[in-house]
Amino acid sequence: MLNELSTTLTLNLFFIKIEFMQSKLFTQITLLLLTLGSLPMVAQTPFFTYDFSDETASLSDWTGGGENEGTETWKWSADPSRGGFLNFAAPTASNGYLYFDSDANGLNEHAVTLTSPIIDCSGQNQVFLEMYTQYVFYINDFSTVELGVSVDGGDFVYQDILEEVEAGNVFVTGQRVVAEIPDAINQSNVQIQIKWTGFFEYFLHIDDVALYNTAPILANDLAIRDVRHPSAYTTPLSQVDSMFFLGIAENIGADPQTNTHLRLTILDPEQNQVFQDSSDKTDMLAAGALDTLIIEQGFVPEAIGNYFVFESVVADEDDDFTGNNREIFTFEVSEDEFAVDDGDLQNVAAPAELNGDFWEGGNLYYVPNGAGYEAHEARFSVWSSGQTHIGKTATILLYKVAEDDEPGFTNSDVELVAFSSYTFQEADENFELINAPIYQDDGFTQGVALEDSTDYILLISLPEDIAIPYTYRNVIYDVSSVVRNGTDWFLGGFTGPIALVVRLGIREAEDPNAVQEPELADSRISSFPNPARDFYRINLDLENSSAVQLQLMSISGQIVMQREYAAIQQDRIDLDVSDLPAGAYLVKIRTEEGVKTLKLTKQ
């Protein structure tokens, strides 16, 4: 799966850095970063430091190793812009640092290590490591960085570091790593080791390594957390609403901060600054405290394309490390599509166990201006081992959210407004984007009318051996991807950062190009009894022998039964409904002559 995903999706990485550095966006972001000031030195006194200022000594003192299927090795540079994105923000990056370039290593797995010289920690009753990194990577479920320590020149004991770094985020200037290493206490033969496991990622820069006998805390160190965007990643131009932005400021430094506030700058698709604002200022933010900062003036995009958002938290004092007090992210305004994913696929997801034969995954989309528009298409992607999904059928479910006052989220909080079937064709390979029509409840008229100021949930129902690809995002939306497993709804999906590739296409209503599947004539199908108690019979009298697909679904959209028949012309289908709960059901019959949706009442 790793090779399939990476080969399919990351061959464009070689070109991204070149295009970025040549763009107007690169210049704009560089200028914005310059307004945040420079980096002073750390206040505490370390007992060991290494700044990699001498190329020959650095490559001699620090030993590269590990496992690597490629040919790349650890190298030295004194160019903070070497990575091709934003400049490395280590305090002495311009004097030199070491790096491993996973891009240059090609489509090869690696678990490379960088080992320090021997460090004497004798007499130290605590040992803390501080170092500066610039870690930019692509595959969240595969790429890991570990910190190892050895006290005997032999085995290393590892701990994970840089776990908070987000996959695919190329707008990072660096990370300040602080880790306690108790195994090094009062040891005279200490070596530390950085181990990076990855596969055709971007790069890892390392600089300014230091060891302390107390936890090194910067005096002035603000961090931004939980940057929030109120809607989807992609929104149609007809559905853009006033956007409000927020972020949480955390004072992780030692000193209180005065007049802390959030700054926001937005660049339009032409990379011109179109919006700038600041939040209200806090009087004082104590050490260890957090505060939610909101940009109250709304922003309304006016053009189709990608927008870049630059958020930073600042105070009266210059920050001692600016790599963690800003976030840069994007959103998109489209012609006709809602999406929560940003297209940079990471992996695939499905429940570990199913509470039934099917599971459903998708996203919630808010429609502010629904009148005159209709949902006409689901655009989604799937994955199965060995492409076994080909020939199988997915069900597309569109719900309108109508929450009640009861706690939790259940079937009573939604109304099924459309469901359609889609059978995977030979061209629908893993990770390919599939465009599937959304039909009205008659089963053949494409396009379902939308309403103003309404939340909709678009879900794809799949059997257990089919998963949905996803992307990671560094921005929190109103609702994460949505998963339903049996009768259980999960509005947190597979955790907040995971965005399933399930998109909603809309258009103006009464489109003259609307597609209609033929309706199966009433003379070709009949059913009884209705209401039914124990069985429900469907009689078919088709003009020609045809493959037949049948779906029995609850009114809330849960698939209860699905059957497929290779060839039927004049025959009957008997369904055992004795174990079904009383209530309303939908029965959809699809043949080569047309489709028909029947309504069934179970007593």
N, C-alpha and C positions, 0 to 999 in steps of 0.2 A: 504493500500500500504506500509506503514511504517513497519508493522510487517512482511509482505511478503518479502520485500526487506532485512530487517535486519536478519530475520531467515534464509533466503536463502544464504546470502552472508557473514555474519560476524561470523559464528560459529568458524572460524579458528583463531579469534583474541586472544583466550586464549593461543595459542601456539606460536604466533609471537614473543612475548617478550622473551620467553625462548630460542627460536632458535637464536634470534638476539644476546642476551647476551653471548651465547656459541660460537658465530661465530668468525672467524678471522676478519671479517668486523668490528665488535664491537671494537676489539683491535686497528685496523688501524685507525678508525675514532676518537677514544679516543686520540690516539697519535697526530693526526692532530690538534685536538682541543687544546691540551696542548701547542702547539706552538703559540697560540694567546694571551697568558698572562692571568693574573688574574684580578679580579674586584676591583678597588678602591672604596671608599665611595663617595656618592654624595656631590658636592661642596656646595650647598645651605643649609641653616639652617632651618629645619622644626620646627613647633610648636607642632607637635604630631608625635610620632613614635611607632611602635610595630613590634618587630622582632621575636616573637613566640619562644623565647629561653626556656621558661618554659612550659613544657607539661601541668601540672595541671592548671596553670594560663591561658594558651591559650584556653584550652577547657572550662574553666569557664567564661572567659571574652567574648569570641566570641561564639555566640549562633547559633547552627544549626537548620534548620527548612525547611519549604516549603512542597512540595508534592513529594512523592516517593512511587511507587508501589513495590519497593524492600526493602531490609533490611539494606543496607549500610548506614553509617553515616559519618560525617566529622571526620577525625582522625589526629593525630600528628605524625610526623616523623622527625628524624634528619639525615636521609640518603638521600643525593642528588640523588642517583641512584635507589631509591625505585621504580620509574615508570617502570623500565625495559628497557628503551631506553637510551638516553643520559642524563648525569647528569644535574640536575636543576641548572641554572646559577644565582639564586638570590644571592646577596652579602653575606647573612648569612644563606644560606640553610643548611649548616652543623651544625648550632646551633639549627635548628628546623623550621618547617613550618606546615601549615595545608593543608589537601588534601581531595578530594572526589574521590573514585575509582569507575568509572562507569562500568568497566569490572566486578569487584567483585559484582556489583549490579545486574548482570544478564540481561536477556531480559525483562527489565522493564523500562517504561518511568519515568522520574524524572524531577522536577523543584525545585531543592534543593537550599536553601539559607544559607548564613553565615553572621551573623549580628554582627557588632562591639559593643564594650561598648560605653557609652555616651562620646562624645567628646565636649569640650568647645571651640567654635570658636568665642567667644565674642571679639569684637574689631578688627576682621579680615575683611578688606575691599575687599579681594579676598580670595578664597579658592581653592586650587588645590590638587588633590589626586595623589600620586605616589604609585605604588605597583608593585611587580614582580610576574609573574605567569609563569607556564608551562602548557599550554593548548594544549592537544593532543586529537583530536576527529575524528569521522569517517563520520558522515552524515551531509554534509554542509547545506542542506535545512531544517534541524530540530534542530541541536544543536546551541544554542545561549547563550551568556554570557551578563548579564546586570549589571550595577552599579546603585544602588538605594541610595537615601538619604532621611532621615526623620528628622524633627526638633521638633516633638511633641510626639515622642514615638508611633506614629500611622502609618499612610499611608506613603508609600515610593514612591518617584518619580524616574523613571528609565530612563537611557540612555544606548544604546548599546555600548559595548566595545569589543575589540579583534576581530573586524569584518574582519581584514586583515589576520587573521590566516587561513592557508589553510587546508582543510579537508584531513585527511589521512597522513599528513606529520609528521612522527614519528621522524624525524631528527632535532627536535627543542630543544634547551636547555632552552629557556625561552623567555618571552616577558616583556618589561618594559612599564607599562601602566601609562599614564599621562592624567588626565581628570579634567576639570574645573567643580566645583560644586557650582554654584552661590546661590543655595537655602540655603547653609550653612553659607553664609556671616552674621557675627555678631550674630550668633545663639549660645545659650549656651547648647542646648540639642540635639546635632547632633549625629545621628547614620548613618553609611554607611552599605550597604548590597550588597553582591555579590550573584547573582542569576544565576544558570546554569540549562538550560533546555536541556535535552539530552535523549538518548536511547541507552544503551549498547555501549557506546563510549570507550574512554580510561581513561583519568584522568584530573583533574584540581588541580594544586598546587598553593598555595598562600603564599607569604612571604613579609617581609619588607614593611609594609604599613606606609605611611607618609603623613602628610598634610602640605602644605606650603601656605604662603600669596603672593608668586610670582610664576610664572611658573617655575618649576624646570628643568633647562636645563643643561645637562652634558657638561663639557668643551670639551672632546674629544669623539665624538660619530659619527662614520661612519655607514651608512646603505647601504645594497646592494638592488637594485631594478631591476625588469624586466630581470631576468636571461634568456638568450635566447640560444636555441639550434636550429640549422638551419634546421633540417629535422624532421622526424617523431619520435615517441617514439620507435617504433620497425621497423627495416629495415633488409631486407634479406642480408646475407653475400655477395651475388653476387652484391648487389647494394650499398654497403657502399662507401661513398665518403669522401674526406678530410673534417673533421669537424672543424668548427671554433666556438669559444665560446665568449660570451660577457656578461657584466653586467653593470648596471648603479650605480656609486658610488654617494651617497648623503651625504653631511655633515650636519647632523641635530644637531650637537653640537654648542657650542658658539665660539670655537677657530678655526682659519684657520688650515688646515692640509697640510703638505708638503710631497712631494714624495708619494702621494696616488697612489696605483696600485692594480691590480687584480691578485690574485694567483689562480692557477688551478692545481688540482691533480686528476688523474683518476686511479681507481682501476679496474683491469680486472675481468672476471668471477671467477677466482681463488683467488680474493681479494689481488692480488699483485699490487704494484704500477707500472704502465706501462707508465705514462706520467706525466710530471710536467713542468709548464712554468709560466711566469709572463708577464703582459702587460707592455707597456711603463709607466713611472711615470709622473704624473702631477707635475709642479713646485709648485703650491699652489692651494688648493681647499678652497674657502672662505666659511664662515658660510652660510648655506642655499643653496649653489650651488650644481649642479649635473654635472657629467661628464661620458660619455660613454667610457668604457674601453674594449679593444678587445685583445684577445689572437690570435695573427696573425699566429703563427705556427700551421698548421693543424694537426689533429690526425686521423689516419686511423685504426679502429679496425681490428683485425686479427682472432678473434675466436668468435664462437657462444656463447651467454650467456648474463647475466646482467652485466652492467658496472656501477660503482658508480663515480659520479663527485662531487668534493668538490671545491667550489668557495668561496673566501673571499676577501674583500677589506681591505687593511691595509695601514698605513702611518707611519711616523717616531715616532709619539707618540702612546703609548699603548692606546687602546680603553677603555673607562670607562664602556662600556657594550657591550660584544661581541655576545650577543644573536641575534642581528639584522644585523651583518656584514658578515654573511656567509650563503650559501645555499648548501644543499646536495641533489642531485637528481640522478635519474637513467635513463639509456636508455638501450635498448636491441637490440642485433643482433640475428636474427632468421635464420632458414634454408630457409624459403620460404614465409615469411609473412611481409606485411606492416601493421602498426597500429599506430594510434595516441593515443588511450586510453591505460592505463596501467593495466586494468583488475580489479581495485578496484572500483566496481560500486557504484555510489552515488544515482542516481535517474533516472527519465526518462524525455524526452523532446519531445514536438511537438508544432507547432504554435498554438497560441490562436484562430486564425481564418484562414480559408483556402481561398485562392483566386482560387477556383476551387474544384474539387472532391478529389484531391490528393496533397500531399506535398512530398518533397524529402530531405533527409538528408544523409550526408556522409562526406568524407574527401578527401583532395588533397594529392597525393603522387608524389614525384619527383623520376624519374627513370633515373639515369645517364648512365647505361649500359644495355639498352633495347635489343640490337641486340642479337638474339639467345634465347630470353626469351619471355614468353607469360603470360598474365593474364588469369587465368583459373577458379578462384573461388572467390566468395564474401562470407565473413564470418561476420555475423552480428547477432544482438539480437534485439528482440522487446518486447513490453509490451502492454497489453490491459486489461481493467477491465473485470474480469470474463473470461479471456482467449477467448474473442470473436473473436480474429484474426484467430483461428483455422478454416481452410476451406477457408479463404480468400486468395487473391493473392497479392504478392508484385512484383514490377518490378525492375530489377537490371539494372542500367544504367552506362556505362563506357564512360567517355568523355576524349578526348585529348584537352588540353588547347592550344589555338593558339591566344593569345591576339592581338588585333589590337591597333592602336594608339588613339582610341577614349576613352574619360574618362568613368569611370564606368566599370562594368562587366555585360555583357548581353549574350544572346544566340549566338551572333556573335563571341564571344570569345572562343567558344568550338565547337568541332566536335564530334558527337556521333559515337563511334567506335564499341559499342556492347550494346545490350539490351537483357535481358532474363526475363522469368517469373518464379516465385516460389510460389507454393501453400502450405500454412502452414499445416503441418500434426499434428496428435494427440501428437506426441513426442515433438513438437516445443513449449514447454511451455514458460511462461514468463521468461525472462532473460537467457534462454538456447541459447548457441551459435549455429547458423545455418550455415551449409556449403552448398552454392548454386552454381551450375555450371554457368560459364559465356560462352555463345555461340557466335559464329560468326553470321554475319547478315543473314546467310542461316538458322539460327534457330536450327541447330542440330549439328554443329561441335564445340566441346568445345575447348576454348583457343584462345585468340586474341593476335596477334603479337605486341610486344612493340618496341618503338624506343628509341634511345639514347638521353640523355639530354632533356627529355620531362616530363612535368607535366601532370598527369592524375587525374581526379576527379571520384571517385566511389560513386554513390548515390543509395539509396534505396527509391523507390516511394511507398507511403503508403496512405491509406484513413485516414480520420480525427480521427477515433477512435483508431488508433494504434500509439504508441510512440516508440522512440528508447532510450534505456538506455545509460547513459553516465558516465564518470569518471571526476574527477577534476585533474588538473595538475598545478604544481607550476613553470612550465617552459613554456616560450613562443616559439612556433614554427613559421615557416614562415607564415603559414596560419592556422587560427582556423578551426574548423569543418565548413562544407559548408551546407547551407540550400537554397533550392529553393522553393518558394511559388508562384504558378502561373508562371508568367514570371520574377519575381523578384529574383535575386541572392543575397545571403548574405554571403560574405566570412568571416564575423565575427561570423557566426553561431548564437548560443544562448548566446553570449559573449565569450571572449577569453578563460577562464579557462575550459569551457565545451568541452569535447572530446567524440564525439559519437562513439559507438561501431560499426564501419563499417570498416572492415579490408579487405585487398586485398591479395589473394594468387597468387603467381607466380611460374613458373617452367620453365625448359629448353624446348624450342620449340620441336615439333614433339615427344612428350612423347608417347611411345608405349602403355601406360595405359590410354591414353586419352579416355574420354567417348563421345560417339556420340548418340544423340537422333535420332531415325529414321526420315527420311524426308518423308513427305506426297507426294505420287506420283502425278505427274501432271495430270494424268487421273482422280484423285479423286477430283480435285478442279479446278474451272475456275471462272473468274470474268470479268465484263464489266460494264460501259464503262471506258476506260482509255486513255486519260484524262476524268475526270468526272466533271460535273457542279452541278447537283442537287442531284443525287443519285448514289450509287455504290452497285452493286449486286454481291454476292458471291454464287456460286452454289457448293454444296457438294454432292458427290456420294460415300459414304463410304461403305466399305464391310460389316461392322456391325454397329449397333446403338452405338453411342458414345457420351460422354459428350464433349462439345466443348467450348473452351475459345477463345475469340477474343479481340485483342487490336489494336486500331488505335492510332498512335503516330506521332507527328511531327518529322521532320528530326533532330531537336535539342534535341529530347528525351522527350518532354512533352507529357504525356498521354492525348489524346483528348477524347477517348471513350473506355470503357471496358464493354464487355458483356459476360455472361456465360449462356450456354444452357445445360439442364440436359441430353437430348438425341436427337441426330440428326443422320439420316442415309442418306436419299435422300431428300434434302430440299434446300431452298435458304435463304440467309440473305440479307436484304436490309438495307443499311445505308444511312441516310439522311445527306448529306455533303453540303447542300446548304449554311449553315452559316459559313462554314470553310473558312479561308483566303486562297487565292491562294498560291500554293506551293507544295512541295514534302512531301509525308507521307509514313509511313510504316504500313502495316497491317499484324499482326502476328496471325495465326490460329493454335491452339494446339488441337489435338484430340488424342484418344488412339492409333490410327494407326501411328501418326507422326505429325510433325510440318511443317509449310510452312510460309515463309515471302514474302508478296507481296508488290510491290512498286506502289504507287498511286500518280498520278498528279492531283491536283485540279485546275481547271481553274477559 
